[in-house]
Amino acid sequence: MGADNPDGARQTTRAALAKWSQHGFHTQHLLALVSEVEVDLYRGEGAAAWARLKSHWPAYTGSLMTRVQHPHIQVLYSRARSALAAAASAGDPAALLRSAAKDARRLEREKMPWSLALAGLIRAGLAAARGDLDGSRARLAQAIPDLDRVEMGLQAAAARRRLGHLLGGDEGRTLVDQADARMAAQGIRNPARMTAALAPGFPA
């Protein structure tokens, strides 16, 4: 997705998955699911991302992978983002926002520095989605150093970009420029779309 080619990313994922057994739900299926959700989010299709995760959730929870912390944190982060992104176009977003809040709590209960940092980013999006822009700014200001400490550079850049837009003015422009430069250094061609995927919930 860094090359701004979500369709290519999806084709690559599906070609790889086609080589694996379609029986059961294994690591390869989980990786493919997360990749497909990332494409949905990058394309701005939050409802599709949410529906995809919801349809595969029974297979995921029926597997043993929920007991493996690292991928479980990734899946919780993906589901929380999908709920936030889907809420933006929902007639009644309340249930989706509650789901995102529950996953933020689940991320916090994992008690890992990076899960806590991701939970902070989700909570910033939740605050923005609920119209609490002051609260969102405060949570972003905390999430940025937390994400930097755990070396989640893209998420930290997305948080900077979101905070820059909320702040506005020269200070905000500086943050956006910093974020775009950091993303460009990692090969990201479309910082706006990457930010929308990594940190949904904010006003357009």
CORQUI-V718381 format. One record per pair of residues at least 4 apart in sequence whose C-alpha atoms are under 7 Angstrom apart, sorted by the first residue. I is the first residue (numbers start at 1). J is the second residue. Records with the same first field share a line. If there is no record, write none. Layout:
I->J ; J
This chain:
1->5 ; 6 ; 9
2->187 ; 188 ; 189
3->187 ; 188 ; 189
4->189 ; 190
5->9
6->10 ; 39
7->11
8->12
9->13
10->14 ; 36 ; 39
11->15
12->16
13->17 ; 32 ; 35
14->18
17->28 ; 32
25->29 ; 59 ; 60 ; 63
26->30
27->31
28->32
29->33
30->34
31->35
32->36
33->37
34->38 ; 75
35->39
36->40
37->41 ; 49
38->42 ; 197
39->43
40->44 ; 45 ; 46 ; 48 ; 49
41->45 ; 46 ; 49 ; 197
42->193 ; 194 ; 196 ; 197
45->49
46->50 ; 82 ; 85 ; 86
47->51 ; 86
48->52
49->53 ; 82
50->54 ; 79 ; 82 ; 83 ; 86
51->55
52->56
53->57 ; 79
56->60
57->61
58->62
59->63
61->66
66->72
68->72
69->73
70->74
71->75
72->76
73->77 ; 107 ; 115
74->78
75->79
76->80 ; 103 ; 107
77->81 ; 118
78->82
79->83
80->84 ; 99 ; 100 ; 103 ; 122
81->85 ; 200
82->86
83->87 ; 96 ; 97 ; 99 ; 100
84->88 ; 96 ; 97 ; 100 ; 200 ; 201
85->200 ; 201
86->90
87->93 ; 96 ; 97
88->201
93->97
94->98
95->99
96->100
97->101 ; 126
98->102
99->103
100->104
101->105
102->106
103->107
104->108 ; 119 ; 122 ; 123
105->109
106->110
107->115 ; 116 ; 119
108->115 ; 116 ; 119
110->115
111->115 ; 116
112->116
113->117 ; 150
114->118 ; 150
115->119
116->120
117->121 ; 143 ; 146 ; 147
118->122
119->123
120->124 ; 139 ; 143
121->125 ; 140 ; 143 ; 199
122->126
123->127
124->128 ; 136 ; 139 ; 140
125->129 ; 136 ; 199 ; 200 ; 201 ; 202
126->130 ; 201
127->131 ; 132 ; 133 ; 135 ; 136
128->132 ; 133 ; 136 ; 201 ; 202
129->201 ; 202
132->136
133->137
134->138
135->139
136->140
137->141 ; 163 ; 166
138->142
139->143
140->144 ; 159 ; 163
142->146
143->147
144->148 ; 156 ; 159 ; 160
145->149
146->150
147->151 ; 152 ; 155 ; 156
148->152 ; 153 ; 156
152->156
153->157
154->158 ; 183
155->159 ; 198
156->160
157->161 ; 179 ; 182 ; 183
158->162 ; 179 ; 195 ; 198 ; 199
159->163 ; 199
160->164 ; 175 ; 176 ; 179
161->165 ; 175 ; 176 ; 179
162->166
163->167
164->168 ; 172 ; 173 ; 175 ; 176
165->172
167->172
168->172 ; 173
169->173
170->174
171->175
172->176
173->177
174->178
175->179
176->180
177->181
178->182
179->183
180->184 ; 191
181->185
182->186
183->187 ; 188 ; 191
184->188 ; 189
190->194
191->195
192->196
193->197
194->198
195->199
196->200
